[in-house]
Amino acid sequence: MSDLSSASSASDMGDTGDTGDMSRVVKTEDQWKAELSPAEYRVLRKAGTERPFTGEYVDTKTVGVYTCRACGSELFRSQAKFDSHCGWPSFYAPTEGDAVTLVEDRSMGMRRVEARCASCDSHLGHVFEGEGYPTPTDQRWCINSVSLRLVPGQ
């Protein structure tokens, strides 16, 4: 995981303060709780995971843009979505290099790379590489459906 493990961001250091980017979304936990459903809050704000094969976008083939369900920022395009048969929507790359931040995740007794929305620091899922999928990046961005909202036709 050389490319992914060397990624760094403000979130890597635990700094969720001002990054100089005026598009940064900052809300209190009470605001997030009021705006998100309990399932959305558990995944997006508490880094939970939805059960495999239960998310609304697992098998979706609709052309469009996937945005962050918490803040609306563009994260992925349907052209980068592929069938990994892992139980969650899979993409081989985010829409732009700075749309998602990567954070080392050492929870659950393993070392993984967590994907977070760069605009609001919400948990999206995890990124894996070297699994042998025939994608241009050799990466699988394993993303919770509840973290996303599909805007068709874009």
C-alpha positions, 0 to 999 in steps of 0.5 A: 500500500505504498501510495496510500499509506504515504498519503497525508492530510490535516486529518492525519494529524487530528487537526480538523481546524481551518485549512485555509479552504473556505469551502470547509464545512464545520458543524457541531455534533448536535447540528450533525445529529439534527441533520442526519438520520441515525444510520447516516450519523453512525457511519458519517460521523462515528466511522461506522459501517453499513452491513454488506449488500444492504446499501442502496448503491451497491448494484447501481449502474445509473450515470451520475455524480456521487456526492457526500450525503453530509455536505453535498461535495462531489466525491465520485463519478459513476464512470469510476464505479465498478463491480467488486462484489464486496458488498459495498459500492466500489470506485477506483478513484475519487472525482478529484485528487483533493475531494477525499482525504486519506487517514491511517486507520488502526482500528479493529486490530488491523491497519487500513486506509480510511477515506474521508470527505475533504470538505466536512471530514465525514467517514466514507469507507476504506481504500484497498490496493493490490487486490487484482481488480482490473482497474486503472489505479489497482485500487478499490475505494470501498464506500458506504452507500449511506455516505453518498447521494447519487445525482443522476445524469451529470 
